[in-house]
Amino acid sequence: MAACFYIVVEGEDPGFDIFVNGQALARNEDALEKLAERLKVSPLLEYFSADENSMAMLLEQGAGNPEWADHLPETQWFSAADGLVTVRALIEFLTVTPLGMGSETRAIFSELREFERVLSKTAQHGLRWNLAVSWY
């Protein structure tokens, strides 16, 4: 089962496109987490929060335990500016020092730029966000 990271922006419709392709980020999460720690920024997964809809989709896809739905914590929302600190630190590092992940480096860089675009607009609109994960 493969995973994909995506951005959820607080509210019904933020008024801008929030689509990001987070497949390479999800595939390389371990290496990116270590890099974030080395750069002294929060790893992307620290911005993860699941809501009832996300968990219901996971359960429909056969992942997880149905008892989760009875014990879900409140959805957490994060400052877009905080997320931008992480994303921009990773982008800056990859610009100077590619991770050596072969063909993945280009995809990771591209997806981080997509995250930067969405988080920048989220910050401009004064909204909060969280990271979600989809399995397929």
C-alpha positions as CSV (number, residue, x, y, z in Angstrom):
1,M,0.0,0.0,0.0
2,A,1.4,3.4,-1.0
3,A,0.9,6.7,0.7
4,C,0.5,10.3,-0.3
5,F,0.8,13.5,1.8
6,Y,-1.6,16.3,1.1
7,I,-2.5,19.6,2.7
8,V,-5.9,20.3,4.4
9,V,-6.7,24.0,4.9
10,E,-9.1,25.0,7.7
11,G,-12.6,25.9,6.6
12,E,-14.9,24.9,3.8
13,D,-13.3,26.5,0.8
14,P,-10.1,28.6,1.1
15,G,-10.7,30.2,-2.3
16,F,-7.6,28.8,-3.9
17,D,-6.2,25.5,-5.3
18,I,-4.8,23.4,-2.5
19,F,-3.8,20.4,-4.6
20,V,-0.3,19.0,-4.1
21,N,1.3,15.8,-5.2
22,G,2.8,14.4,-2.0
23,Q,3.7,10.9,-3.2
24,A,7.5,11.3,-3.3
25,L,7.4,13.1,0.1
26,A,5.5,10.2,1.6
27,R,7.9,7.6,0.1
28,N,10.9,9.5,1.4
29,E,9.5,10.6,4.8
30,D,12.2,8.9,6.9
31,A,15.0,10.6,5.1
32,L,13.2,13.9,5.1
33,E,12.5,13.6,8.8
34,K,16.2,13.0,9.6
35,L,17.1,16.0,7.3
36,A,14.5,18.2,9.1
37,E,16.0,17.3,12.5
38,R,19.5,18.0,11.2
39,L,18.3,21.4,9.9
40,K,16.6,22.0,13.3
41,V,13.1,22.4,11.8
42,S,9.9,20.4,12.5
43,P,9.5,17.3,10.3
44,L,6.5,17.4,8.0
45,L,4.8,14.7,10.0
46,E,4.7,17.0,13.1
47,Y,2.0,18.8,11.2
48,F,-0.2,15.7,10.7
49,S,-3.7,15.6,12.1
50,A,-6.5,13.3,11.2
51,D,-10.2,14.2,11.3
52,E,-13.2,11.9,11.2
53,N,-13.4,12.1,7.4
54,S,-9.8,11.1,7.0
55,M,-10.1,8.2,9.4
56,A,-13.3,7.0,7.7
57,M,-11.5,6.9,4.4
58,L,-8.7,4.9,5.9
59,L,-11.2,2.4,7.4
60,E,-13.0,2.1,4.0
61,Q,-9.6,1.3,2.4
62,G,-9.1,-1.4,4.9
63,A,-6.4,0.3,7.0
64,G,-6.7,0.7,10.7
65,N,-9.0,-0.4,13.4
66,P,-12.7,0.7,13.5
67,E,-12.4,1.4,17.2
68,W,-10.2,4.4,16.3
69,A,-13.3,6.4,15.3
70,D,-14.5,6.3,18.9
71,H,-11.3,7.8,20.3
72,L,-10.2,10.4,17.8
73,P,-8.5,13.5,19.2
74,E,-9.6,17.0,18.1
75,T,-8.3,18.0,14.7
76,Q,-5.2,20.1,15.1
77,W,-4.5,23.1,13.0
78,F,-1.1,24.7,12.4
79,S,0.3,28.0,11.3
80,A,1.1,28.2,7.7
81,A,4.2,30.3,8.5
82,D,5.5,27.4,10.7
83,G,5.0,24.9,7.9
84,L,6.8,27.3,5.5
85,V,9.8,27.3,7.8
86,T,10.1,23.5,7.4
87,V,9.4,23.4,3.7
88,R,11.7,26.3,2.8
89,A,14.6,24.8,4.9
90,L,14.2,21.6,3.0
91,I,14.1,23.4,-0.4
92,E,17.1,25.5,0.5
93,F,19.1,22.4,1.5
94,L,18.1,20.4,-1.6
95,T,19.0,23.4,-3.8
96,V,22.6,23.3,-2.5
97,T,23.0,19.6,-1.6
98,P,20.8,17.1,-3.4
99,L,20.0,14.1,-1.2
100,G,21.4,11.6,-3.6
101,M,18.0,9.9,-3.9
102,G,18.4,9.5,-7.7
103,S,15.3,10.2,-9.6
104,E,13.4,10.9,-6.4
105,T,15.3,14.1,-5.7
106,R,13.6,16.0,-8.5
107,A,10.2,14.8,-7.5
108,I,10.8,15.7,-3.8
109,F,12.0,19.2,-4.8
110,S,8.9,19.7,-7.1
111,E,6.5,18.5,-4.3
112,L,8.1,20.8,-1.8
113,R,7.7,23.7,-4.2
114,E,3.9,22.8,-4.4
115,F,3.7,22.7,-0.6
116,E,5.4,26.1,-0.5
117,R,2.9,27.6,-3.0
118,V,-0.1,26.3,-1.0
119,L,1.3,27.2,2.4
120,S,2.2,30.7,1.1
121,K,-1.4,31.3,-0.1
122,T,-2.7,29.8,3.2
123,A,-0.6,32.3,5.2
124,Q,-1.7,35.2,2.9
125,H,-5.3,34.3,3.7
126,G,-4.7,34.0,7.4
127,L,-5.7,30.4,7.5
128,R,-4.3,27.4,9.2
129,W,-3.5,23.9,7.8
130,N,-2.5,20.4,8.6
131,L,-0.9,17.5,6.8
132,A,-3.0,14.5,6.0
133,V,-2.1,11.1,4.6
134,S,-3.9,9.1,2.0
135,W,-3.2,5.4,1.4
136,Y,-3.9,3.8,-1.9
